[in-house]
């Protein structure tokens, strides 16, 4: 959605600016606006990918912690059942 908005704004500004410009200047402005819009999309995609990677990393870390706690609890419960508990 941001991409469409960015492109619409760039084209709108390009159209308004074109009133007092030569054809060559208009083409140059459009090239610049398109490059800026493409760069914005790249930044948005990179940010989204980084956010997803961070969320996945946090979920994996939480899973490892939970597995570790479960294994430790099972070991403690096994020691209690054997009568080898320190308590």
Secondary structure, DSSP 8 states (H G I E B T S, - for coil): -HHHHHHHHHHHHHHHHGGGS-HHHHHHHHHHHHHHHHHHHHHHHHHHHHHHHHHHHHHHHHHHHHHHHHHHHHHHHHHHHHT----
